[in-house]
Amino acid sequence: MSATPAPPAPHPLPPAVVIQRYQNALETLVPPPFQVFEYTVDQVGWSDLAQTHRVYRGHGLQRDELIADGGHAVKPPVVRIRRGARDRYAVGSVAPQPAGYAFSFVGVQHVGSHLAYAFDTRPAGLAPPFAVRRVVIDGMSYLPSAIGFATHAAKAAGRGTVLFARSGAYWVPTRISVTATVNGRQASESITFSGYHFPKTLPAATFKTSRALPASAAAMLTE
């Protein structure tokens, strides 16, 4: 089931109730069978780049088209097709699970006409390479609207934030920002997602050819 908003609570709920609703929302969340979107990535510090990609995804298949590089259109797009692709930024992939994290209530935030609930989080046991440090839970969907995280590797460490929001019937990432130290150098990255569409299906050619897609693919985006 996709993310379905609940009526906003007129008064703040107890933290334990919020966590229970959050867990229920994660357990009933189902990703869209097909999705199309664009993302723009900007990196500064270790591998400077500015690119825009269009992505077609469905049933573990992914078509990634590089459509702009350094502010210039790429024609024809450079296409990469992957099988078994994991949606690494999906809310279900990055949201901290109550079974694996300790949640400490921070406070209530007012977001427009409804509430959000902030919790600091601490992983059980040793911190993994990607560890969530804070989650802000939307008071209507009870899904994360913001996730703050820390990362570490042999020669790199950083912190970042993933923002989420509703698009149509689904809960999707909208922006990622990261600052890090890589081999002693400061670096940053931001990824902005836009133009989400959730077609009922996509032509088989979408994931079979690196050539331009048939007109039927574009038509399906309006369904």
Backbone torsions as a table, in degrees:
resi	resn	phi	psi	omega
1	MET	NA	140.3	177.2
2	SER	-78.4	169.7	-176.1
3	ALA	-66.4	118.7	-179.5
4	THR	-112.7	122.3	-175.8
5	PRO	-68.9	143.5	173.0
6	ALA	-99.1	155.7	176.3
7	PRO	-57.5	134.8	-178.8
8	PRO	-63.9	139.2	178.4
9	ALA	-69.9	132.2	-178.9
10	PRO	-67.3	-24.6	178.9
11	HIS	-132.6	154.7	179.7
12	PRO	-56.3	138.5	177.8
13	LEU	-87.3	156.4	173.7
14	PRO	-60.4	142.9	-178.8
15	PRO	-53.1	-38.4	-179.0
16	ALA	-63.7	-35.8	178.3
17	VAL	-68.8	-40.3	178.4
18	VAL	-60.7	-44.9	-179.6
19	ILE	-63.9	-38.5	178.5
20	GLN	-64.6	-43.7	178.4
21	ARG	-66.4	-37.1	177.3
22	TYR	-61.0	-47.1	179.5
23	GLN	-63.3	-42.0	177.9
24	ASN	-62.2	-40.7	-179.9
25	ALA	-63.9	-41.2	178.5
26	LEU	-66.2	-39.3	-176.9
27	GLU	-69.0	-27.8	-178.0
28	THR	-99.1	2.4	-177.7
29	LEU	-78.2	129.5	176.4
30	VAL	-124.8	129.3	-178.5
31	PRO	-70.5	159.0	177.7
32	PRO	-64.7	140.5	179.3
33	PRO	-64.0	-34.6	177.0
34	PHE	-137.2	142.3	175.3
35	GLN	-150.1	150.8	176.6
36	VAL	-133.0	135.5	179.8
37	PHE	-159.0	170.8	173.3
38	GLU	-118.6	151.6	171.9
39	TYR	-139.8	145.1	176.8
40	THR	-115.5	126.2	-178.7
41	VAL	-116.0	132.5	176.4
42	ASP	-124.2	122.8	177.7
43	GLN	-121.8	137.5	177.9
44	VAL	-137.0	130.5	170.8
45	GLY	119.2	-41.7	179.2
46	TRP	-120.6	-36.7	176.9
47	SER	-147.3	82.9	-173.0
48	ASP	-61.7	127.9	176.0
49	LEU	-160.5	159.1	174.6
50	ALA	-143.6	108.4	-174.6
51	GLN	-135.0	153.7	171.2
52	THR	-124.0	133.4	-178.9
53	HIS	-123.7	150.1	169.1
54	ARG	-113.5	131.6	-174.4
55	VAL	-120.4	134.2	171.2
56	TYR	-114.2	128.6	-174.8
57	ARG	-139.4	141.3	175.4
58	GLY	-177.0	133.5	174.7
59	HIS	52.9	44.6	177.0
60	GLY	78.9	3.0	177.7
61	LEU	-107.6	146.7	-178.8
62	GLN	-143.9	134.0	172.8
63	ARG	-115.3	120.1	-179.2
64	ASP	-115.0	118.0	179.9
65	GLU	-108.2	120.4	171.0
66	LEU	-78.9	112.7	-174.3
67	ILE	-110.3	-12.7	176.1
68	ALA	-153.4	142.3	-179.0
69	ASP	-143.4	122.7	-179.8
70	GLY	62.0	29.2	179.6
71	GLY	85.7	3.8	-178.8
72	HIS	-117.4	138.2	179.0
73	ALA	-65.1	142.2	176.8
74	VAL	-104.9	112.1	-177.6
75	LYS	-132.1	123.4	-8.1
76	PRO	-70.8	160.3	179.5
77	PRO	-60.2	150.9	172.4
78	VAL	-87.2	122.2	-170.1
79	VAL	-111.4	134.3	171.3
80	ARG	-124.5	129.3	178.5
81	ILE	-113.3	128.9	-178.8
82	ARG	-124.6	143.7	174.4
83	ARG	-112.1	143.0	-175.6
84	GLY	73.1	25.0	-178.0
85	ALA	-70.9	136.2	178.1
86	ARG	-100.4	136.6	177.3
87	ASP	-81.8	86.8	-170.0
88	ARG	-67.7	-21.0	-179.1
89	TYR	-104.2	5.3	176.5
90	ALA	-61.3	147.2	-176.4
91	VAL	-58.0	-37.1	179.5
92	GLY	-68.1	-19.0	-179.7
93	SER	-85.1	-29.7	-173.3
94	VAL	-112.7	-16.8	-176.9
95	ALA	-66.4	135.0	177.8
96	PRO	-70.6	135.1	179.5
97	GLN	-93.1	136.4	178.7
98	PRO	-55.2	-28.3	179.4
99	ALA	-70.4	-23.1	-175.9
100	GLY	-111.9	-2.0	-177.2
101	TYR	-137.2	149.5	168.0
102	ALA	-93.0	130.3	-178.7
103	PHE	-105.5	128.2	176.9
104	SER	-118.9	119.3	-175.4
105	PHE	-65.8	131.8	179.2
106	VAL	-102.8	-47.4	-179.4
107	GLY	165.7	178.0	-179.0
108	VAL	-101.9	138.2	175.6
109	GLN	-116.7	144.2	175.3
110	HIS	-97.2	119.0	-179.4
111	VAL	-118.9	99.9	-175.5
112	GLY	62.1	-123.9	-176.9
113	SER	-95.5	4.1	-179.6
114	HIS	-132.4	-179.8	-173.7
115	LEU	-105.5	159.4	170.2
116	ALA	-137.1	155.2	-173.2
117	TYR	-124.4	124.3	-178.2
118	ALA	-100.6	135.2	177.5
119	PHE	-132.8	135.0	164.7
120	ASP	-79.1	146.1	-177.3
121	THR	-129.3	145.7	179.4
122	ARG	-136.2	124.2	-178.6
123	PRO	-67.9	146.3	174.6
124	ALA	-70.9	134.2	-179.6
125	GLY	76.7	-157.4	-178.9
126	LEU	-68.1	143.6	-179.6
127	ALA	-66.3	127.8	177.1
128	PRO	-73.8	172.0	178.6
129	PRO	-57.5	-30.2	174.4
130	PHE	-120.6	113.8	-177.9
131	ALA	-128.4	129.7	177.3
132	VAL	-78.5	132.8	-179.2
133	ARG	-109.8	-22.2	177.4
134	ARG	-154.0	144.4	174.3
135	VAL	-134.0	135.3	173.3
136	VAL	-108.0	120.4	-174.5
137	ILE	-100.6	122.5	178.7
138	ASP	-64.3	134.4	-175.3
139	GLY	-82.3	6.6	174.8
140	MET	-111.7	-49.5	179.8
141	SER	-89.4	-21.4	-173.7
142	TYR	60.4	30.5	171.1
143	LEU	-110.5	161.9	-177.4
144	PRO	-67.0	131.1	169.8
145	SER	-96.0	-21.3	176.3
146	ALA	-151.6	138.7	176.7
147	ILE	-129.3	120.4	174.3
148	GLY	-97.8	136.8	-173.4
149	PHE	-139.5	163.3	173.5
150	ALA	-127.0	144.3	178.8
151	THR	-128.8	151.2	174.3
152	HIS	-150.3	147.3	176.1
153	ALA	-146.4	-172.9	-174.4
154	ALA	-58.2	-43.5	-175.9
155	LYS	-126.9	24.3	-178.1
156	ALA	-150.8	147.4	174.7
157	ALA	-152.5	143.8	-178.0
158	GLY	-161.6	175.2	176.3
159	ARG	-135.9	152.0	-179.1
160	GLY	-161.2	179.0	-178.8
161	THR	-139.3	138.8	171.7
162	VAL	-115.1	128.1	176.9
163	LEU	-104.7	143.8	179.5
164	PHE	-129.1	155.3	176.1
165	ALA	-158.9	168.9	177.9
166	ARG	-79.5	137.5	169.5
167	SER	-133.0	111.6	-173.9
168	GLY	62.1	-124.9	-178.9
169	ALA	-94.8	5.9	-170.6
170	TYR	-123.2	160.0	-179.7
171	TRP	-107.6	116.0	-167.3
172	VAL	-132.5	157.5	173.8
173	PRO	-71.2	142.5	178.3
174	THR	-116.2	-29.9	-179.6
175	ARG	-159.0	142.2	173.8
176	ILE	-127.6	133.5	175.3
177	SER	-132.9	135.9	-176.6
178	VAL	-138.6	137.4	167.3
179	THR	-121.2	140.9	-173.6
180	ALA	-152.1	164.0	169.3
181	THR	-113.0	119.0	-176.7
182	VAL	-121.8	116.1	-177.2
183	ASN	52.2	39.2	177.8
184	GLY	82.4	0.5	-178.7
185	ARG	-110.1	141.1	176.4
186	GLN	-75.2	139.7	-178.9
187	ALA	-147.0	158.0	177.9
188	SER	-146.1	155.6	178.5
189	GLU	-147.5	140.5	172.1
190	SER	-134.4	142.2	177.1
191	ILE	-129.8	124.5	178.9
192	THR	-115.0	126.8	-179.1
193	PHE	-102.1	142.7	-178.8
194	SER	-156.7	171.7	172.6
195	GLY	62.9	39.2	-179.4
196	TYR	-67.9	136.2	170.5
197	HIS	-135.6	149.0	-178.1
198	PHE	-129.6	75.2	-179.0
199	PRO	-67.9	159.1	178.9
200	LYS	-68.1	-30.9	177.6
201	THR	-160.4	176.3	175.7
202	LEU	-135.7	148.9	178.6
203	PRO	-58.6	146.2	-179.9
204	ALA	-58.0	-30.8	-178.9
205	ALA	-63.6	-20.3	-178.8
206	THR	-53.2	-40.8	-173.7
207	PHE	-108.4	15.4	-177.5
208	LYS	-119.8	-20.4	-175.1
209	THR	-132.2	145.4	175.5
210	SER	-91.6	4.5	176.8
211	ARG	-80.2	172.9	178.2
212	ALA	-58.4	142.2	-178.7
213	LEU	-73.9	152.1	176.8
214	PRO	-66.2	160.2	-179.2
215	ALA	-59.5	-26.0	-179.1
216	SER	-62.8	-29.1	179.4
217	ALA	-66.0	-44.6	178.4
218	ALA	-64.9	-37.5	-179.6
219	ALA	-63.1	-34.8	-178.2
220	MET	-66.8	-21.4	-178.3
221	LEU	-69.0	-17.4	-179.8
222	THR	-93.9	-2.5	-177.7
223	GLU	-76.1	NA	NA
